[in-house]
């Protein structure tokens, strides 16, 4: 075999895998379809979470250390760190805002994440991988893979045409629409939740919120009358803002129109994906699927990096005659919340209550006013305790109860795909609660 390991995909998981493998002495080849590997060409929030409002992706403890020459991200349970040379913007407030301006703070004056420059993060990982000895083929499209008796073949297309690459092992880190995963038949084991989800976001300059603490805040608007979902805005370096693609509808609201007087579009990116249940065992023969390639939609940046590291450690054991794959599978199943059926309960409860315009603008104002002194996500708290509106708004109570019942019935086929042992949290309401911090942090 020409290589010990071929890594397909140059995102955070693939780059971390190539870096780790090269540092461990493996002969590794990284292939990526983009020519400029660190360049971000899809919608991405670029947040490094220390904690979040409710369970979602990677669950293990992480921390951030400011160093004289940059930043170090520590993966405490796994015992490794990643250096980063770019800027950080601390996020200390998460603010849910109603049409009338009522605010609910799941986090207030409490550090819960950092904005980081993902392109710099990827460039740092790429440079480390190359320095360690990894070979890199950019501008190379992976078409599929095939297990052989003693290794794996990876089929690719370059400007020179199609060719076959061979290695003892391979890692599929080519994203949620992974061609490698599809070619190996792994998607046949998964239940489709949504056949096609599309979205976009923009980066703009000159957006000037009147909320005093907006620079260090994640802002989320719920305005049923003008948007089909939540409109989010995250601070960036300087006066740049990452905002939802439906910003034009928000600009039309008199209260928020002044924010956009000096608006200038900088960049627009999009995404599309089929959302499936995760791969319970993301391994086929000599190939491990990591990161988003094995998930409903994303592992978060820290989850992708952790996957790249752990997959290489498992492969190293396998190449030395040890059982590395069972260890990786056991870790994978406990380290990510989407491997618990509560994940999909959260998705349909949190998002669909907004997307299907169940509430009017006035009702959203009422709900936010009701919870504005509590550190909760309004939609999740309403779903968890609908009785709080029963006395004053019996019609809203009935609507909430009916909608949640319908949503749970719709998601039953997806939940049935989870085995009984997949439950990570013993608390059945975990999916509806604010998530204070990573377990063990």
PLY file of the C-alpha trace (Angstrom):
ply
format ascii 1.0
element vertex 441
property float x
property float y
property float z
element edge 440
property int vertex1
property int vertex2
end_header
0.00 0.00 0.00
1.27 3.48 -0.82
-0.26 5.08 2.29
-1.09 4.01 5.80
-4.04 6.40 5.83
-6.04 8.46 3.37
-8.14 11.26 4.88
-10.99 12.49 2.69
-12.00 16.05 3.56
-10.07 19.11 4.67
-12.42 20.49 7.31
-11.49 20.62 11.01
-11.99 16.87 11.51
-10.01 15.84 8.44
-7.18 18.29 9.09
-6.93 17.20 12.72
-6.83 13.57 11.58
-4.05 14.27 9.04
-2.07 16.25 11.62
-2.42 13.57 14.30
-1.60 10.71 11.93
1.52 12.42 10.58
2.69 13.25 14.10
2.17 9.59 15.03
4.46 8.50 12.18
1.85 7.29 9.70
2.24 7.93 5.98
-0.89 9.98 5.38
-2.53 11.64 2.38
-5.21 14.32 2.79
-7.50 15.01 -0.17
-9.87 17.98 -0.42
-12.04 19.19 -3.29
-11.35 22.90 -2.61
-8.15 24.38 -3.96
-7.90 26.83 -1.08
-8.46 24.40 1.76
-9.03 26.87 4.65
-11.52 28.99 2.71
-15.08 28.82 4.08
-17.66 28.59 1.31
-20.73 27.48 3.26
-22.82 28.89 6.08
-20.95 28.63 9.37
-21.51 30.30 12.74
-17.84 29.93 13.83
-18.52 29.64 17.55
-16.42 27.64 19.97
-18.82 26.71 22.76
-17.82 26.32 26.37
-21.46 25.67 27.26
-24.76 26.20 25.51
-28.43 26.63 26.17
-29.40 22.98 25.71
-27.81 19.68 24.64
-26.92 19.56 20.97
-23.52 18.36 19.76
-20.26 17.47 21.48
-20.65 16.78 25.20
-17.14 16.43 26.60
-15.30 19.18 28.54
-13.21 21.75 26.69
-11.46 24.95 27.77
-9.72 27.93 26.21
-6.30 29.23 27.30
-4.91 32.60 26.27
-1.20 32.24 25.45
1.46 34.86 24.61
1.52 33.73 20.98
-2.20 32.96 20.48
-4.83 30.67 21.92
-4.85 27.03 22.96
-8.04 24.94 22.90
-7.80 22.12 25.45
-9.77 18.88 25.06
-9.60 17.93 28.70
-10.94 14.39 28.69
-9.04 13.28 25.59
-5.78 14.85 26.70
-4.73 16.97 23.74
-4.68 20.64 22.72
-4.92 22.64 19.50
-3.20 25.96 18.90
-4.95 28.85 17.18
-3.40 32.14 16.07
-6.50 34.19 15.18
-8.83 36.55 17.04
-11.36 35.65 19.70
-14.52 37.55 20.65
-16.11 36.43 23.93
-19.86 35.81 23.99
-21.33 36.57 27.40
-25.01 37.03 26.54
-27.53 34.96 24.62
-30.63 37.08 24.02
-33.96 35.89 22.61
-35.97 38.90 21.39
-39.69 39.15 20.60
-41.33 41.38 17.95
-42.13 43.99 20.59
-38.60 43.98 22.01
-39.09 41.80 25.08
-35.82 40.02 25.92
-35.07 36.67 27.54
-31.45 35.91 28.50
-30.53 32.21 28.67
-27.04 33.57 29.40
-26.38 37.02 30.86
-22.92 38.32 31.76
-21.66 34.75 31.67
-19.01 33.53 29.24
-20.46 30.67 27.20
-18.57 30.73 23.89
-16.08 32.53 21.67
-16.29 33.70 18.12
-13.13 32.60 16.28
-11.96 32.96 12.68
-12.52 29.50 11.24
-10.37 30.14 8.18
-7.39 30.94 10.39
-8.17 27.90 12.56
-8.14 25.65 9.47
-4.99 27.29 8.10
-3.22 26.61 11.41
-4.26 22.95 11.35
-3.21 22.58 7.71
0.20 24.10 8.37
0.72 21.77 11.34
-0.28 18.73 9.27
2.11 19.64 6.44
4.94 20.38 8.89
4.38 16.97 10.46
4.75 15.31 7.04
1.22 14.84 5.69
0.83 14.92 1.91
-1.99 17.09 0.59
-3.98 16.92 -2.65
-6.28 19.92 -3.05
-8.69 20.41 -5.93
-9.44 16.69 -5.71
-12.99 15.34 -5.57
-13.60 12.05 -3.74
-16.04 9.89 -5.70
-16.29 6.88 -3.41
-14.40 4.15 -1.63
-14.18 0.38 -1.65
-12.85 -1.96 0.99
-10.29 -4.53 -0.15
-8.88 -7.61 1.54
-6.01 -5.72 3.12
-6.97 -2.08 2.82
-9.13 0.41 0.98
-9.34 2.04 -2.44
-10.44 5.67 -2.72
-11.67 6.84 -6.12
-11.01 10.50 -6.93
-11.26 12.99 -9.76
-8.61 15.63 -10.43
-7.97 17.94 -13.37
-5.94 15.13 -14.88
-8.90 12.73 -14.71
-10.06 9.93 -12.47
-7.65 7.77 -10.49
-7.57 5.26 -7.67
-5.63 5.79 -4.47
-4.85 2.98 -2.04
-4.15 2.83 1.68
-4.37 0.49 4.62
-7.07 2.63 6.25
-9.22 5.64 5.34
-11.17 8.34 7.15
-14.31 9.87 5.62
-14.38 13.49 6.79
-16.16 14.87 3.74
-19.19 16.36 5.46
-22.88 15.71 5.91
-23.34 14.74 2.24
-20.33 12.40 2.28
-19.75 10.54 -0.97
-17.59 8.03 0.90
-20.34 7.18 3.37
-22.87 6.85 0.55
-20.60 4.64 -1.57
-20.05 2.23 1.32
-23.80 1.81 1.87
-23.71 3.25 5.37
-26.65 5.57 4.71
-28.90 2.54 4.22
-28.79 2.06 8.00
-30.03 5.58 8.70
-33.54 7.02 8.97
-34.19 10.22 7.01
-35.58 13.02 9.18
-35.72 15.79 6.55
-34.93 14.92 2.91
-33.59 18.36 2.05
-32.84 21.37 4.20
-31.59 24.59 2.64
-30.49 27.83 4.21
-28.13 30.74 3.93
-26.53 33.46 5.94
-24.74 36.70 5.24
-21.88 38.69 6.68
-22.56 42.41 6.61
-20.97 45.65 7.72
-22.66 48.70 9.18
-25.28 46.83 11.22
-25.79 48.90 14.37
-28.00 47.28 17.04
-29.27 49.54 19.78
-28.86 46.79 22.39
-25.93 47.97 24.49
-24.28 44.60 24.99
-24.71 43.34 21.41
-20.97 43.14 20.66
-20.62 40.21 23.05
-24.05 38.68 22.44
-25.84 36.15 20.33
-29.15 37.75 19.32
-32.10 35.64 18.22
-35.35 37.14 16.93
-38.63 35.27 16.81
-41.04 37.24 14.58
-43.71 34.94 13.07
-45.36 37.64 10.97
-42.30 38.43 8.87
-39.88 35.52 9.10
-40.19 31.79 8.59
-37.79 31.07 11.41
-35.52 32.71 13.93
-33.38 35.57 12.71
-29.97 35.40 14.38
-27.15 37.89 14.52
-23.70 37.21 15.90
-20.97 39.82 16.47
-17.80 39.58 14.43
-14.53 41.47 14.53
-15.00 45.21 14.10
-18.53 46.05 12.98
-19.10 42.96 10.87
-22.15 40.88 11.68
-23.27 37.39 10.76
-27.02 37.44 10.29
-29.82 35.31 8.91
-30.72 35.43 5.24
-34.16 36.85 6.09
-32.69 40.13 7.28
-34.79 42.08 4.74
-37.98 41.18 6.60
-36.47 42.37 9.88
-35.33 45.61 8.22
-38.98 46.30 7.40
-39.95 46.39 11.09
-39.89 50.06 12.23
-38.28 49.24 15.56
-35.31 47.51 13.93
-34.99 49.40 10.64
-32.50 51.94 12.13
-30.08 49.10 12.78
-29.61 48.70 9.02
-29.23 52.32 7.87
-25.55 51.75 6.99
-25.95 48.14 5.96
-23.49 46.76 3.39
-23.41 43.14 2.24
-19.96 41.55 2.47
-20.57 37.87 1.81
-23.40 35.41 1.35
-23.06 31.68 1.87
-25.53 28.81 1.74
-25.94 25.21 2.79
-28.09 22.24 1.89
-28.26 18.81 3.46
-30.33 15.71 4.04
-30.79 15.26 7.78
-30.57 11.64 8.89
-30.19 9.82 12.16
-26.52 9.44 13.08
-24.48 6.40 12.27
-24.62 4.29 15.41
-21.41 2.51 14.36
-19.59 4.80 11.90
-17.18 2.18 10.63
-17.25 0.03 7.49
-14.33 -2.32 7.05
-11.19 -0.20 6.89
-13.02 3.16 6.80
-14.11 5.37 9.71
-16.68 8.11 9.07
-16.03 11.07 11.34
-17.52 14.46 12.10
-20.46 15.62 10.03
-20.17 12.62 7.68
-21.72 10.47 10.41
-24.15 12.94 11.99
-27.59 14.49 11.42
-26.02 17.83 10.48
-23.00 18.89 12.57
-20.67 17.94 15.41
-19.58 21.52 16.15
-15.95 22.51 15.65
-14.79 20.85 18.86
-16.63 17.64 18.03
-15.07 17.43 14.56
-11.58 17.97 15.95
-12.15 15.37 18.67
-13.34 12.87 16.05
-10.22 13.40 13.93
-7.96 12.81 16.89
-9.83 9.81 18.27
-10.20 8.12 14.87
-6.46 8.22 14.26
-5.74 6.81 17.71
-8.18 3.96 16.99
-6.61 3.32 13.58
-3.14 3.26 15.14
-4.26 0.50 17.48
-5.86 -1.46 14.64
-2.67 -1.26 12.57
-0.78 -2.67 15.57
-3.18 -5.60 15.98
-5.22 -4.09 18.81
-8.97 -3.42 19.00
-9.19 0.28 18.36
-12.53 0.33 16.53
-14.70 -0.86 19.45
-13.14 1.83 21.63
-13.91 4.51 19.04
-17.52 3.35 18.68
-18.05 3.36 22.46
-16.60 6.88 22.73
-18.62 8.15 19.76
-21.92 6.92 21.15
-21.47 8.74 24.47
-19.65 11.90 23.35
-22.39 13.40 21.14
-25.94 14.28 22.10
-27.41 13.44 18.67
-26.78 9.79 19.54
-29.57 10.18 22.12
-33.22 10.22 20.95
-33.73 13.39 22.98
-31.80 15.25 20.30
-34.60 14.99 17.76
-37.21 15.81 20.40
-35.31 19.04 20.99
-35.01 19.83 17.29
-38.72 19.54 16.55
-39.75 21.32 19.75
-37.31 24.21 19.58
-37.47 24.97 15.88
-40.85 23.85 14.65
-42.76 25.88 17.24
-41.26 28.82 15.37
-41.07 27.58 11.81
-44.71 26.55 11.52
-45.82 29.95 12.88
-47.79 28.35 15.66
-47.85 31.63 17.56
-48.80 35.16 16.56
-46.48 38.10 17.16
-48.60 39.12 20.13
-48.36 35.64 21.64
-44.58 35.63 21.17
-44.46 38.97 23.02
-46.55 37.46 25.82
-44.30 34.39 26.09
-41.11 36.47 26.18
-42.58 38.84 28.74
-43.56 35.84 30.86
-40.03 34.39 30.86
-37.93 37.56 30.70
-36.63 37.18 34.26
-35.75 33.51 33.80
-32.57 32.13 32.24
-34.28 29.87 29.73
-34.91 29.48 26.02
-38.54 30.62 25.68
-39.73 27.95 23.23
-38.12 25.12 25.18
-39.41 26.36 28.53
-42.93 26.77 27.13
-42.81 23.20 25.81
-41.55 21.92 29.17
-44.02 23.85 31.33
-47.05 24.81 29.19
-49.13 25.05 32.37
-47.69 28.52 33.02
-49.96 29.96 30.32
-53.04 27.84 31.05
-54.79 30.27 33.41
-54.35 33.49 31.43
-54.18 32.05 27.91
-56.12 28.75 27.79
-56.27 28.89 23.98
-52.47 29.19 23.79
-52.10 26.34 26.27
-54.30 24.10 24.11
-52.38 25.09 21.00
-49.02 24.33 22.58
-50.15 20.97 23.92
-51.70 19.97 20.59
-48.69 21.07 18.57
-46.18 19.25 20.77
-48.28 16.08 20.65
-48.39 16.28 16.85
-44.64 16.87 16.63
-43.82 13.92 18.85
-46.02 11.68 16.73
-44.32 12.89 13.55
-40.88 12.15 14.95
-41.78 8.67 16.25
-40.31 6.81 13.23
-37.00 8.57 13.78
-37.00 7.86 17.52
-37.76 4.21 16.82
-34.38 3.95 15.07
-32.61 4.48 18.41
-31.92 1.38 20.52
-32.83 1.48 24.24
-29.18 1.76 25.27
-28.76 5.01 23.32
-30.10 7.21 26.14
-27.27 9.43 27.42
-29.14 11.58 29.95
-31.31 9.93 32.57
-33.39 13.10 32.79
-36.21 12.70 30.25
-36.60 16.51 30.08
-32.93 17.16 29.26
-33.83 17.99 25.68
-36.00 20.92 26.84
-33.68 22.46 29.41
-30.96 25.06 29.29
-27.68 23.22 29.15
-25.49 24.77 31.87
-22.14 23.23 30.95
-20.44 20.18 29.51
-20.70 17.10 31.72
-17.59 16.84 33.88
-16.46 20.40 33.14
0 1
1 2
2 3
3 4
4 5
5 6
6 7
7 8
8 9
9 10
10 11
11 12
12 13
13 14
14 15
15 16
16 17
17 18
18 19
19 20
20 21
21 22
22 23
23 24
24 25
25 26
26 27
27 28
28 29
29 30
30 31
31 32
32 33
33 34
34 35
35 36
36 37
37 38
38 39
39 40
40 41
41 42
42 43
43 44
44 45
45 46
46 47
47 48
48 49
49 50
50 51
51 52
52 53
53 54
54 55
55 56
56 57
57 58
58 59
59 60
60 61
61 62
62 63
63 64
64 65
65 66
66 67
67 68
68 69
69 70
70 71
71 72
72 73
73 74
74 75
75 76
76 77
77 78
78 79
79 80
80 81
81 82
82 83
83 84
84 85
85 86
86 87
87 88
88 89
89 90
90 91
91 92
92 93
93 94
94 95
95 96
96 97
97 98
98 99
99 100
100 101
101 102
102 103
103 104
104 105
105 106
106 107
107 108
108 109
109 110
110 111
111 112
112 113
113 114
114 115
115 116
116 117
117 118
118 119
119 120
120 121
121 122
122 123
123 124
124 125
125 126
126 127
127 128
128 129
129 130
130 131
131 132
132 133
133 134
134 135
135 136
136 137
137 138
138 139
139 140
140 141
141 142
142 143
143 144
144 145
145 146
146 147
147 148
148 149
149 150
150 151
151 152
152 153
153 154
154 155
155 156
156 157
157 158
158 159
159 160
160 161
161 162
162 163
163 164
164 165
165 166
166 167
167 168
168 169
169 170
170 171
171 172
172 173
173 174
174 175
175 176
176 177
177 178
178 179
179 180
180 181
181 182
182 183
183 184
184 185
185 186
186 187
187 188
188 189
189 190
190 191
191 192
192 193
193 194
194 195
195 196
196 197
197 198
198 199
199 200
200 201
201 202
202 203
203 204
204 205
205 206
206 207
207 208
208 209
209 210
210 211
211 212
212 213
213 214
214 215
215 216
216 217
217 218
218 219
219 220
220 221
221 222
222 223
223 224
224 225
225 226
226 227
227 228
228 229
229 230
230 231
231 232
232 233
233 234
234 235
235 236
236 237
237 238
238 239
239 240
240 241
241 242
242 243
243 244
244 245
245 246
246 247
247 248
248 249
249 250
250 251
251 252
252 253
253 254
254 255
255 256
256 257
257 258
258 259
259 260
260 261
261 262
262 263
263 264
264 265
265 266
266 267
267 268
268 269
269 270
270 271
271 272
272 273
273 274
274 275
275 276
276 277
277 278
278 279
279 280
280 281
281 282
282 283
283 284
284 285
285 286
286 287
287 288
288 289
289 290
290 291
291 292
292 293
293 294
294 295
295 296
296 297
297 298
298 299
299 300
300 301
301 302
302 303
303 304
304 305
305 306
306 307
307 308
308 309
309 310
310 311
311 312
312 313
313 314
314 315
315 316
316 317
317 318
318 319
319 320
320 321
321 322
322 323
323 324
324 325
325 326
326 327
327 328
328 329
329 330
330 331
331 332
332 333
333 334
334 335
335 336
336 337
337 338
338 339
339 340
340 341
341 342
342 343
343 344
344 345
345 346
346 347
347 348
348 349
349 350
350 351
351 352
352 353
353 354
354 355
355 356
356 357
357 358
358 359
359 360
360 361
361 362
362 363
363 364
364 365
365 366
366 367
367 368
368 369
369 370
370 371
371 372
372 373
373 374
374 375
375 376
376 377
377 378
378 379
379 380
380 381
381 382
382 383
383 384
384 385
385 386
386 387
387 388
388 389
389 390
390 391
391 392
392 393
393 394
394 395
395 396
396 397
397 398
398 399
399 400
400 401
401 402
402 403
403 404
404 405
405 406
406 407
407 408
408 409
409 410
410 411
411 412
412 413
413 414
414 415
415 416
416 417
417 418
418 419
419 420
420 421
421 422
422 423
423 424
424 425
425 426
426 427
427 428
428 429
429 430
430 431
431 432
432 433
433 434
434 435
435 436
436 437
437 438
438 439
439 440
